[in-house]
């Protein structure tokens, strides 16, 4: 189960994110999303639990909690339609 974690401090890295959530179960991936040009955190990330029940527990316990001085917004990740899902293949539309 993949969960979304928003409201992250600029100083929270992927290891810090994993450390904050690993008490709830086995994590297969924890990643803070960064800007591809600056490398700076975009203020959100994702944690993937091997067990869905562990993910639900993490959401319940960590939503509205504080990490590195910031209040977190934690919920189940939903797949977002990409830019190419609007009927064109990307690049310039002439």
Residue pairs with C-beta under 8 A, 6 or more apart in sequence:
1 48
1 49
1 51
1 52
1 54
1 55
1 56
1 76
2 46
2 47
2 48
2 49
2 55
2 76
2 77
3 46
3 47
3 48
3 49
3 55
3 58
3 59
3 74
3 75
3 76
3 77
4 44
4 45
4 46
4 73
4 74
4 75
4 76
4 77
4 78
5 17
5 21
5 44
5 45
5 46
5 47
5 62
5 72
5 73
5 74
6 43
6 44
6 72
6 73
6 74
7 43
7 44
7 70
7 71
7 72
7 73
8 17
8 32
8 41
8 43
8 44
8 45
8 67
8 68
8 70
8 72
9 41
9 67
9 68
9 69
9 70
10 40
10 41
10 43
11 41
11 68
12 32
12 41
12 45
12 67
12 68
12 70
13 32
13 41
14 30
14 31
14 32
14 45
15 30
16 67
16 68
17 30
17 31
17 32
17 45
17 47
18 27
18 30
18 47
20 62
20 67
21 27
21 30
21 47
21 58
21 62
24 49
24 54
24 55
24 57
24 58
24 61
24 62
25 49
25 50
25 51
25 53
25 54
25 55
25 57
25 58
26 49
26 50
26 51
26 54
27 47
27 48
27 49
27 50
28 48
28 49
28 50
29 46
29 47
29 48
30 45
30 46
30 47
30 48
31 45
31 46
32 41
32 42
32 44
32 45
33 41
33 42
33 44
33 45
33 46
34 40
34 41
34 42
35 41
35 42
46 77
47 55
47 58
49 55
49 58
55 76
58 74
59 74
59 75
59 76
62 72
62 74
63 72
63 73
63 74
63 75
64 71
64 72
64 73
64 74
65 71
65 72
65 74
66 72
83 90
84 90
